[in-house]
Amino acid sequence: MQSSRGGTVWSCTACTLLHIPAVVEYMKRNPEVPVRELKRFRDRL
């Protein structure tokens, strides 16, 4: 998705991370966790 200034804007439309209860719980315990760490956590499930 492009911003009005021409840059890229992050969009969650294709993201399903928060549809996985274990990932949600991990994020609740670690609110500052980067997305790449959430993906690694999901991949280990």
Residue pairs with C-beta under 8 A, 6 or more apart in sequence:
1 8
1 9
1 10
1 11
2 8
2 9
3 9
17 23
17 35
17 38
17 39
17 42
18 24
18 27
20 42
20 45
22 41
22 42
22 45
23 38
23 41
23 42
23 45
26 33
26 38
26 41
27 33
27 38
30 37
